[in-house]
Amino acid sequence: MFNAEPNKDANGDIIHDNVISVLFDVHEGSFLAGALSVQVNENADLLFGTDDYDFASVDDGGRTIGFIGGTQSPGITVFSYGFVEGIDYVATELGVNYDYYSDYSAGFGDPAAGSTIANTMFNNGANVVYSVAGVVGDGVASKAAEINRLAIQVDADKDNDQPGNILTSVLKNTDVPVYDLSKDYIDGNLDDADRTLFYSLGSGATGITDLSVIEGFITEAGQAKWEEILAYIEGLSDDIADGSITVTDAQRGGELNESSLQSVTMK
């Protein structure tokens, strides 16, 4: 069972021994996406130039980032919590303040709804909108391309769907647990495996894309800053992996404490 943990009773005890739940620590990948969003937003004109993009100025409402979820449930808020914590982490380091718009009414099947909601967020100054809502995200990405801003996709590497307008995708690489479980089965170890498996950044099953697509749109003048940002994000990944940074995990019952956000206002 992927992306859910229905095989426990009210006391948290396993119901069926022949069911294994696989969950991805997407809050960690989302944290990186949030951190990347702020770094890019603060340096957008240098990184991308102004000929092919139309970013809202950070000095005039552009310190705004959006999140669109298909529904308000732990399986979706796990992405949002990590994302806003990544935004807050970098904004606090840089000494700037961000507005965070979130919408959980999009559902999962209507790209036009994604386009409409994203357009409202872009009009409110967002330069980046992250969607976790199935094909709704296609509408978000299309709107970002239409108005020359940035979207973030989810689950698979979708960076090439709108090249230059998808900043990154937060990944769930199902091939990693499928390989592990298949190997355990072949080796006769499946009965000994935990009935709930969590896959973190270090496993390679989640994280963000290698950013090679968006890198193709970085200006020559922005190359040095881009390399600096890549190194910074890699450092954050290491800090999450070794526990130096802890990200709220709604899948394990974590709740976002909004008062802990030092540099983000939730809208």
N, C-alpha and C positions, 0 to 999 in steps of 0.2 A: 504494500500500500504506500503510494507516494504522496507527499505533501499533506498528510493527515495522520492522526493518531487515534482512530476510533476503537482500537482493540484493548481499551482499558475501561474498567468499571468505575463507579463513582468514588471508589477508594484508591484508584490508581493501580489496581491489580490487573494482570494480563487475563483476558477472557479466553482467547484461543491460542494454543501453542503453535499452530501452523500459520500464523500471520506475523509478518515483519513489517513494521512501519518505517519508512525512510523520510526523514525531514532534512531540509537544507538550511544552513545557517545564513539565510539571505539577509538577515539584519546586518551581518558583517559586510557583505558585498554592498548593501545599500548605504552603509556608513561611508564606504570609499566613494560611492557615487555622489553622495552629498558633499563630501570634502572636495572632490574633483570639481563639482559644480561651482563652488565658491571660488576656488583658485582660478578657474577659467573665467568666471563672471568678472572677477576683479581685474583681469588682464585681457578682456575680450578683444578690444580694439588692437592691441599689440599682437595678439595671437592670430587673429583672423583678418585684420584690416577692416575697412569700412565700405569697400566697394560692393562686396557680395553679401554682407550681413547688415542687419538693422537692429542692433542691440539698444535697449533702453539704457541711458547713462546711469552709472551707479550713483551719480550725484543728483539724479532727478528721478527717483523711484525705481531704479534698476536693481537695487538690492532686495529682490523679491524672487522667490522660487516656489514652484507649484508641484503638488502631488495629486494624482487622480487614481482612486481605487475603485474596483468594481463593487465592493460592498465593505461595510465596516465590521470586520471580523478578524480574529487573531491571525488568520492566514494572509490577510492583507495589511493589517496594521503593523505586522512584523517588519514589512518593508518600510513603511512610513516612519516608524520610530527610529530605525537605524539611519534612515536618510536625513531626518531633521537633526539627529544627534551629530552626524557628520558635518552638516551645515554649521551647527552651533560650535563645534570644536574649532573649525578653521576660522569662522567669523570672530570668535573670542581671541584666538591667537593674533588675528590681524587688527583687532580693536574696532570692528565695524558691526553694524546691526542689520539683521535681515528680517523681512516679513515672510511668513510661510503660509501659503494658501493650500488647503486640502479639501478635496471633494470625494465623497464615497458613494455617490448616487449613480455612477456611470453604467453599472452593469458590466457585462462582458461581451456583448454581441453587436454593438452598434457603433461603428467607426464615426458616424456623423455626430453622435453624442460626445465622443472624445474631442472632435474638432471644435464643437461649440463650447464645451467647458474650458478647453485649453485656450481658446480665443479670449475668453473672459479673463483668464489668468495672465495671458500675454498683455492684454489691455491694461491690466493692473500693474504692469511693469516687469513681469517675470521674463527673464531671458532663457530660463531652463524649466521645463515641465517633465516630470517623471510619471509614467503611467504604469499601473499594475492592474490591468483590466482586460486581458485578452486582446481581441481585435480592436477594441476601443483605442488601444495604443497606436494602431495604424492611422487613425484619424488625428491623433495628437501629433504624430510625426509628420503627417501631410500638412497640417496647419503650421507647424514649425518651418517646414520647407517653403510654404507659401509666403510667410512673412519674414523669412530669413533669420530665424532664431534656432533654438536647440531643444531637442527632446531626448529623453532617456527611455529605452525599451527594457523588456524583461524576459526572463526564462531562457531564450536562445540568443545567439549572436545575430542581431538584426541591424547591425550598424550599416550594412549596405543597402537597407531598404530605402533610405533617404540619405545617400552619401553626403556628408558635410553638414547635415542637420540633425543627425543622431549622435550625441556626444559619446554615449556608451550604452551597453546593455548589461543588466545585472543577471548573471547566469545561474541556471540550474542544469548542470551537466549530468544527466541521468545515466550516461554510460559508465560513470565511475562506480556508483553503487551496484549497477547491474553486473559489472565485471567482478566486483568484490563478492557479491552474493553467488554468482555463478561459480566462481572459484571455490567458495566455501562448500557449495553443493557437490562439486566434482571431488573435492578433497575429503568429503564426509564430515565437514565441520559445521554444517548449517544449523544443526540442532543446538550447537553451543553458542551461536551468535546471539547477541542481544535482540530482544523483540522490538526495540525501538533504536534506530540508528540515526545519529546526527552527523551531518557532513559539513565541516567547517571550511574556512578559507584555505587552510593548510592541506586539505584533502584534494584540492583541485576541482571539487564538484560545484563550488560556488565562487563568486567573486565578480569582477567586471571584465570586459573584453580587453584585448591587448592594445586597444586604442589606435591600431594601425590605420583604420579608415579615416577617422577624424584627423589624424596626424598629417594626412595628405593635403589638408586644407590650411595648415599652419603656414603663416607667412615666413619669409626668410628672416625678417626682423624679429619674429617671435620665437625662433628656434631655440635660442638659449633659455628663454623663460619656460618654454615647453619642456625641455629636458629637466629643468629644475622642478617643475610640477610633477613629472613622472617619478623622479627620485623621491619627492616628498610623499607621493601616494604609496610608493613601495615601502617607505619607512613606516607609514601608518599601518599597512598590511602586516608588517613584522610586529608592530606593537600590539595589534589585535591578536595575532597568533600566539604571542608569549604572555598575554594577559595584562600587559601594561595599559591597554585601553579595553574597557568593558562596555559592550553595546547591549541595550535593552532587547530582550528576546520575548516577544509576545507569544511565540509558539510554546514557550515553557512557562507561560503565565505572567511574564513581566509586564509591568504597566509603566508607561512614560510619565515621569514626574515633570510636568511642564515648568514648575518653579525652578527646576534644575537647569533649565536652558538660560544661559547667561546673555546670549546675544541674538536670540530669535524670538519674534512675536508671532504667536499662532493666530491665524485669521479665520 
